[in-house]
Amino acid sequence: FTQPSDGIDLMAGPWIVREKIMARPAQSPIHLRTFFPADLDAMPGLAQAYLDDTAAYIERYSREIGAYPYSEFSIVASPLPTGFGMPTLTYLGADVLRLPFIRKTSLGHEILHNWWGNGVYVDYERGNWSEGLTTFMADYAYKEDESASAASEMRLAWLRDAAVFAGEKPGALRDFRSRANAAGATVGYGKSAMLFVMLRDRLGKKVFDQGIRNFWAAQRFKVASWDDLKTAFESASGEKLGSFFAPWLDQQALPDVAIASAESIPSGTLHQLKINFNKKDARLPLRLPLEISAAGQREIRCVDLGGRRIIKKKMLAFAPQTVRLNPEMRVWRRLDASQLPPILRQWMATREPQLLNVARVAEANLAVSQLSERFFEVKPKLITPAQLGAALNGKSPVLLAGTHAEVDQTLASAGLPARPASLIGKGSAQVWTVPDKSFQLAIISGQDAASLNVLQRGLPHYGGQSWLIFEQGRVIDKGTWPASIPEITVLNAARKDKK
């Protein structure tokens, strides 16, 4: 292609090449190709599925951003577990390309990089905006397409990671260059994507989408920075956005905000809601959604918070009974530990894990022992059923594992929550964490030794989940428990005065 480039990449391999010509109105066609080794190419319909999905992604992003900037796109199989995106191609591991979900996730992400990163170049000295924008318009957008709950779950995952690394000073977003570790990825991918969620909520979808198109039109095949993005959105919205961008790009602090108290005061036919906020980091201005509810009534209002301790007042047509702060988790902020549903990574990465192996049959007992070696990062302390109560009263997480009958009997004998109804009878093995409790307990339960044994390969890769259902080692369902957003009771001032 004739555009500027900072280098040329050379790949070679024993590939079979398949091609699809993608026609475009009033433009030259795009040549789509797969470069697969013989065994991958022989998988029925796989190459054609990649070509068809590639065409759909290119059509999608051409509508949202602007015309695809190249004359071709290729999916090239690598013998190694790689994942690279270059102008006109993505280089992915052959084993990865076999996975059915890759076409629904990674493929679109890599194609979008032909606009962000390869179509508009990143000014790395002033921060990498490309990964966050691509995550927002690909990974997160696909979750929005799926459902509101799926998108909410991804936002929760970003905030959960932020809470994990809050004390490690992961750096300012403007200083992010590339993924070097998990803490950096939390900033460069999660925080950056959430910045675009907050910006779209502020500007509205129509103005935001115009800002994206403005950015592409102005910066196509140029080196661009966060400041150029800001200029594009200012042009679309007609307002100055420096006060929005600067704090989120330059401040490292994770805002910590809570409602201290809420009071309703009658005012003629209206009601004044007076809310006291505690804000531990006063440097970051926040615009937070507030859910205000009463019997049969619900409103979402936004509040702008600046100082450390803040009082805000809202006039309402009804007497409010409860308030919740940021209920849909659409703002980058620290969630309290009680608001974060437990996920398996808390057990995998703990420094002092505890294991209760209740499998009595030798084969199942051995399967649990071998699985625990793969599951935990350090060797767990073995406990007995008699020690379970004391172990749960301590600070270290406990993993209970065995066959279905043994697990159910142990939970019942200890007076612990039973197997969740949503998991009963599904799959050959189930894994879940116990939510909303002061103790930390996770359970691995299988039909038999074989069902437990086949978890060794897959289970360690699902640390971000609260629960999973396996069928002979293959995940057939998974998820995280809903986040518990505190509901604050509103004090009725008139009722208070009568007492």
Disulfide bonds with the S-S distance in Angstrom:
none
